[in-house]
C-alpha cells in the first residue's frame, strides 16, 4: 500500500510571469559591466517600468520608487492604474542619448 499522499513529490508551480508584461531582465539586456549598451537602449519599448528605468539610470529600485512617489523622478512618469510607466523618449532625453542614428 502506498504511503500518504503528502509524501508524493509534487511538481513545482510555474514561476514564470503570468502576465503579458515582459520581465525586466529581458527588457534591457546588459553588458558585462552590468549596464545596458547604446544598442540595448535603442531596442527599448515605447515605455518601460520603474525597475528598467532605474537600471538604465544606474540607480537602485528602491530609490527610483522613492523618487517617483515624491515627484522628484527626473523623467516623465505615467501613472496607469496601479503601475508607473516611464516613456523611453523621456528617459533617453535625460541621459542625453541621441535617439536618431547619426550617419
C-alpha positions, 0 to 999 in steps of 0.5 A: 500500500502506498504511503500518504499522499503528502509524501508524493513529490509534487511538481513545482508551480510555474514561476514564470510571469503570468502576465503579458508584461515582459520581465525586466531582465529581458527588457534591457539586456546588459553588458558585462559591466552590468549596464545596458549598451547604446544598442540595448537602449535603442531596442527599448519599448515605447515605455518601460517600468520603474525597475528598467528605468532605474537600471538604465539610470544606474540607480537602485529600485528602491530609490527610483520608487522613492523618487517617483512617489515624491515627484522628484523622478527626473523623467516623465512618469505615467501613472496607469492604474496601479503601475508607473510607466516611464516613456523611453523618449523621456528617459533617453532625453535625460541621459542625453542619448541621441535617439536618431542614428547619426550617419 
